Amino acid sequence: PDLTGHEKFGLGNVKYNISGIHVTAVELPSASISLLAGSGIKLVIGNASLTIDMNWNIRTWMFKDSGRSTVHISKVFVTAIFSTPLDNTGPESISLTSCRTTSGDIDIKLNGKS
């Protein structure tokens, strides 16, 4: 979905809109899934990266600008625990019990008119 909003900075408001968000690359060089005793699943993703392209525009009382942006996020680590009840009393289900994510580097390239 598009992101629209405003933030107050110093002398006024900055209105922004981010649209056309597309994930253009995902790399998962290290990923594993393991079963946990007592009906759980652990997912571990290490050193992943993600590239996203998007359109952006900003407007203040002084100026406005718009353009394209590429965001590259690297050194992403994710650990997620899912619970999977095995009581056979109803339809199969899975729920996220915990999730921890960290990222190391974020590189943002803005291309605009100004």
C-alpha positions, 0 to 999 in steps of 0.5 A: 500500500501507499504511505501518505502523511505529514511530519512537523519539522522546525518551521513547518509541516512536510507532507509526503507520499510514497507510492508504487512500492515494489520489492525487486530483489530478495536474497536468502543465503542462509535459511533453516527450519527446525521442529521444536519439541512440543509442536513448534517450528523455528525459522531462522534467516541469516544475512538476507538482503532486500531491494525495494523501488518506489516513487516519492514526493514531498511538499513543504511551504518552501518547495516540493519535489518528487522522484524515484528511490531505491532502498537496499537493506542488508545484513537482515536476520530473522528468528521466528517461532510458530506454534502448531497445536497437534491436538487433532480437535479441529482444522490445522492452524499455525500462529506466530509466537515470537519474532525478532528481526534486525538489520545492519545496513540501509542504503537509500538512493533518491533521484529527484528533480532538485 
